Amino acid sequence: MHLILQWLVLAVAVLVAAAIVPGVRVRGFGSALVAAALFAFLNLLLGRLIFVLIGVATLGLGFLLAFLTRWVVNAIVLKLAAGITDRIAIQGFTPALLMALVMSAIAAAGDYLVRALY
């Protein structure tokens, strides 16, 4: 149940971020659900690998600034997800960075609420 609630929170975060960030389009809630699932799946498979690669490539600086590295990794994964499906469109890397920031804030608040209520 907790996983489904987190998925719904992430889908709402995708919708809100698409409404706020210029250059990002999502067709509707169904598309946001698919985009959230794809984002979570890609983040699970590739997110840690990209994080480690950035950390090693920056000679450890990426690990020291993990919050910035994680933000960039989320933007990369969002661009990958947008490239795989036509349900979400991101016009460049700057909108992906902004979307990752907005999604992180909304998902963190939503996750806090889910944990408090469930």
Backbone as CSV, one residue per row, in Angstrom:
resi,resn,N_x,N_y,N_z,CA_x,CA_y,CA_z,C_x,C_y,C_z
1,MET,0.818,-1.193,0.000,0.000,0.000,0.000,0.864,1.261,0.000
2,HIS,1.943,1.200,0.793,2.838,2.353,0.879,3.469,2.666,-0.481
3,LEU,3.851,1.635,-1.216,4.460,1.819,-2.534,3.480,2.477,-3.509
4,ILE,2.235,2.065,-3.468,1.213,2.648,-4.352,0.991,4.115,-4.005
5,LEU,0.961,4.432,-2.719,0.787,5.825,-2.311,1.972,6.684,-2.750
6,GLN,3.178,6.141,-2.626,4.356,6.890,-3.083,4.324,7.095,-4.596
7,TRP,3.848,6.100,-5.320,3.728,6.219,-6.772,2.720,7.313,-7.127
8,LEU,1.595,7.359,-6.430,0.594,8.397,-6.673,1.141,9.783,-6.335
9,VAL,1.900,9.876,-5.250,2.517,11.156,-4.878,3.492,11.593,-5.970
10,LEU,4.282,10.662,-6.485,5.225,10.993,-7.555,4.491,11.416,-8.826
11,ALA,3.359,10.770,-9.128,2.569,11.153,-10.298,2.008,12.566,-10.134
12,VAL,1.538,12.893,-8.938,1.058,14.257,-8.678,2.220,15.243,-8.797
13,ALA,3.400,14.853,-8.320,4.582,15.711,-8.438,4.927,15.956,-9.901
14,VAL,4.797,14.936,-10.732,5.049,15.093,-12.174,4.039,16.083,-12.770
15,LEU,2.770,15.939,-12.418,1.742,16.838,-12.948,1.965,18.279,-12.511
16,VAL,2.232,18.478,-11.241,2.442,19.838,-10.726,3.695,20.453,-11.334
17,ALA,4.767,19.673,-11.398,6.009,20.184,-11.989,5.808,20.543,-13.453
18,ALA,5.023,19.738,-14.181,4.763,20.045,-15.591,3.937,21.316,-15.726
19,ALA,3.068,21.580,-14.769,2.264,22.795,-14.809,3.086,24.034,-14.468
20,ILE,4.097,23.867,-13.631,4.900,25.008,-13.177,6.064,25.303,-14.109
21,VAL,6.752,24.269,-14.550,8.001,24.445,-15.306,7.695,24.613,-16.794
22,PRO,8.147,25.731,-17.378,7.963,25.888,-18.830,8.865,24.923,-19.593
23,GLY,8.345,24.400,-20.684,9.117,23.468,-21.499,8.872,22.015,-21.154
24,VAL,7.908,21.765,-20.261,7.568,20.397,-19.879,6.082,20.192,-20.136
25,ARG,5.755,19.094,-20.824,4.347,18.777,-21.100,4.051,17.343,-20.685
26,VAL,2.905,17.178,-20.029,2.377,15.867,-19.674,0.931,15.864,-20.133
27,ARG,0.493,14.785,-20.755,-0.838,14.730,-21.363,-1.982,14.687,-20.362
28,GLY,-1.786,14.116,-19.209,-2.844,13.986,-18.218,-2.378,13.127,-17.066
29,PHE,-3.319,12.792,-16.162,-2.933,12.024,-14.985,-2.458,10.620,-15.351
30,GLY,-3.081,10.005,-16.341,-2.633,8.676,-16.779,-1.204,8.720,-17.298
31,SER,-0.896,9.752,-18.054,0.471,9.919,-18.552,1.437,10.198,-17.408
32,ALA,0.968,10.950,-16.403,1.813,11.228,-15.242,2.095,9.942,-14.466
33,LEU,1.104,9.051,-14.386,1.318,7.755,-13.722,2.376,6.934,-14.452
34,VAL,2.271,6.900,-15.795,3.254,6.157,-16.591,4.634,6.793,-16.455
35,ALA,4.701,8.127,-16.532,5.982,8.821,-16.410,6.599,8.598,-15.031
36,ALA,5.774,8.621,-13.980,6.282,8.392,-12.621,6.813,6.973,-12.469
37,ALA,6.091,6.003,-13.017,6.544,4.610,-12.938,7.844,4.417,-13.711
38,LEU,7.924,5.001,-14.904,9.136,4.879,-15.715,10.312,5.584,-15.049
39,PHE,10.058,6.773,-14.493,11.104,7.507,-13.783,11.630,6.690,-12.605
40,ALA,10.713,6.123,-11.814,11.121,5.331,-10.652,11.912,4.093,-11.081
41,PHE,11.458,3.429,-12.138,12.141,2.235,-12.626,13.544,2.563,-13.131
42,LEU,13.655,3.613,-13.942,14.971,4.009,-14.460,15.883,4.494,-13.337
43,ASN,15.305,5.195,-12.379,16.103,5.666,-11.253,16.622,4.489,-10.439
44,LEU,15.806,3.459,-10.311,16.232,2.258,-9.604,17.365,1.557,-10.352
45,LEU,17.227,1.431,-11.670,18.224,0.717,-12.466,19.485,1.530,-12.729
46,LEU,19.314,2.798,-13.096,20.447,3.592,-13.560,20.876,4.713,-12.616
47,GLY,19.995,5.122,-11.724,20.266,6.278,-10.875,21.540,6.153,-10.059
48,ARG,21.690,5.054,-9.359,22.891,4.851,-8.536,24.154,4.753,-9.394
49,LEU,24.035,4.080,-10.535,25.183,3.943,-11.427,25.648,5.312,-11.926
50,ILE,24.712,6.138,-12.373,25.073,7.484,-12.836,25.658,8.298,-11.692
51,PHE,25.074,8.174,-10.494,25.574,8.887,-9.319,27.026,8.519,-9.034
52,VAL,27.331,7.231,-9.061,28.697,6.777,-8.799,29.639,7.236,-9.907
53,LEU,29.197,7.154,-11.157,30.042,7.610,-12.263,30.373,9.097,-12.138
54,ILE,29.391,9.905,-11.780,29.654,11.333,-11.593,30.597,11.541,-10.408
55,GLY,30.385,10.794,-9.339,31.262,10.916,-8.172,32.700,10.559,-8.483
56,VAL,32.898,9.501,-9.243,34.259,9.085,-9.610,34.859,10.062,-10.619
57,ALA,34.063,10.492,-11.587,34.571,11.401,-12.621,34.975,12.753,-12.050
58,THR,34.339,13.167,-10.954,34.694,14.447,-10.344,35.684,14.274,-9.193
59,LEU,36.319,13.108,-9.146,37.337,12.796,-8.139,36.808,12.957,-6.716
60,GLY,35.581,12.509,-6.495,35.001,12.519,-5.160,34.181,13.740,-4.818
61,LEU,34.318,14.789,-5.601,33.557,16.006,-5.318,32.056,15.757,-5.439
62,GLY,31.675,14.883,-6.359,30.269,14.533,-6.526,29.689,13.857,-5.301
63,PHE,30.515,13.109,-4.586,30.046,12.465,-3.355,29.912,13.483,-2.229
64,LEU,30.832,14.453,-2.189,30.771,15.485,-1.148,29.545,16.387,-1.346
65,LEU,29.218,16.645,-2.574,28.052,17.468,-2.900,26.923,16.575,-3.403
66,ALA,26.589,15.586,-2.613,25.636,14.559,-3.028,24.271,15.123,-3.384
67,PHE,23.841,16.161,-2.688,22.526,16.719,-2.989,22.487,17.323,-4.388
68,LEU,23.558,17.961,-4.808,23.610,18.510,-6.174,23.749,17.398,-7.202
69,THR,24.562,16.414,-6.886,24.746,15.286,-7.798,23.437,14.540,-7.985
70,ARG,22.703,14.319,-6.906,21.422,13.608,-6.983,20.425,14.394,-7.818
71,TRP,20.452,15.717,-7.707,19.573,16.589,-8.479,19.879,16.445,-9.974
72,VAL,21.152,16.467,-10.334,21.547,16.314,-11.733,21.199,14.913,-12.238
73,VAL,21.413,13.895,-11.414,21.065,12.519,-11.800,19.565,12.408,-12.055
74,ASN,18.749,13.004,-11.195,17.303,12.972,-11.412,16.919,13.659,-12.716
75,ALA,17.585,14.756,-13.049,17.315,15.437,-14.311,17.706,14.556,-15.502
76,ILE,18.819,13.871,-15.401,19.245,12.961,-16.469,18.247,11.827,-16.632
77,VAL,17.808,11.260,-15.525,16.833,10.165,-15.581,15.498,10.665,-16.144
78,LEU,15.103,11.876,-15.801,13.877,12.453,-16.379,13.994,12.591,-17.893
79,LYS,15.138,13.058,-18.359,15.348,13.175,-19.809,15.324,11.804,-20.474
80,LEU,15.903,10.804,-19.826,15.849,9.441,-20.363,14.408,8.939,-20.433
81,ALA,13.652,9.177,-19.381,12.250,8.748,-19.361,11.455,9.458,-20.446
82,ALA,11.712,10.739,-20.645,11.014,11.486,-21.691,11.405,10.981,-23.075
83,GLY,12.634,10.504,-23.208,13.065,9.953,-24.484,12.453,8.591,-24.791
84,ILE,12.090,7.861,-23.750,11.523,6.529,-23.945,10.040,6.585,-24.269
85,THR,9.320,7.481,-23.623,7.869,7.554,-23.828,7.464,8.902,-24.407
86,ASP,6.335,8.909,-25.096,5.832,10.174,-25.639,4.794,10.797,-24.711
87,ARG,4.589,10.230,-23.546,3.606,10.753,-22.590,4.121,11.962,-21.826
88,ILE,5.423,12.184,-21.864,6.028,13.355,-21.238,7.050,13.920,-22.209
89,ALA,7.068,15.232,-22.327,8.020,15.901,-23.214,8.763,16.968,-22.415
90,ILE,10.073,16.935,-22.492,10.916,17.914,-21.810,11.804,18.561,-22.862
91,GLN,11.679,19.855,-23.004,12.371,20.607,-24.051,13.715,21.147,-23.566
92,GLY,14.688,20.287,-23.355,16.019,20.725,-22.959,16.392,20.263,-21.561
93,PHE,17.642,20.529,-21.199,18.124,20.060,-19.903,17.768,21.013,-18.767
94,THR,17.666,22.311,-19.044,17.277,23.263,-18.000,15.881,22.978,-17.469
95,PRO,14.870,22.748,-18.332,13.571,22.355,-17.788,13.627,21.033,-17.011
96,ALA,14.495,20.126,-17.423,14.642,18.864,-16.686,15.202,19.124,-15.290
97,LEU,16.178,20.032,-15.176,16.727,20.388,-13.866,15.666,21.025,-12.986
98,LEU,14.905,21.962,-13.558,13.844,22.616,-12.792,12.758,21.622,-12.388
99,MET,12.406,20.731,-13.301,11.392,19.729,-12.999,11.880,18.793,-11.895
100,ALA,13.135,18.395,-11.936,13.691,17.534,-10.895,13.641,18.226,-9.536
101,LEU,13.910,19.527,-9.520,13.871,20.285,-8.271,12.451,20.359,-7.713
102,VAL,11.490,20.701,-8.565,10.093,20.808,-8.136,9.565,19.437,-7.713
103,MET,9.863,18.413,-8.504,9.407,17.064,-8.162,9.993,16.593,-6.835
104,SER,11.246,16.893,-6.588,11.873,16.484,-5.331,11.193,17.141,-4.137
105,ALA,10.894,18.418,-4.260,10.244,19.137,-3.164,8.845,18.577,-2.905
106,ILE,8.077,18.389,-3.956,6.710,17.888,-3.807,6.721,16.442,-3.314
107,ALA,7.591,15.619,-3.871,7.661,14.213,-3.462,8.118,14.083,-2.013
108,ALA,9.045,14.931,-1.583,9.497,14.877,-0.186,8.351,15.250,0.759
109,ALA,7.623,16.307,0.428,6.480,16.703,1.263,5.398,15.624,1.238
110,GLY,5.127,15.082,0.065,4.122,14.026,-0.044,4.522,12.771,0.692
111,ASP,5.791,12.404,0.616,6.269,11.230,1.329,6.164,11.432,2.839
112,TYR,6.440,12.639,3.299,6.298,12.946,4.714,4.840,12.764,5.146
113,LEU,3.911,13.260,4.329,2.491,13.104,4.648,2.055,11.648,4.634
114,VAL,2.528,10.899,3.645,2.169,9.474,3.559,2.676,8.732,4.791
115,ARG,3.896,9.010,5.203,4.458,8.345,6.389,3.709,8.755,7.655
116,ALA,3.277,10.016,7.714,2.563,10.488,8.900,1.158,9.905,8.964
117,LEU,0.522,9.731,7.829,-0.859,9.245,7.801,-0.966,7.730,7.746
118,TYR,0.044,7.089,7.221,-0.037,5.644,7.024,0.833,4.889,7.966
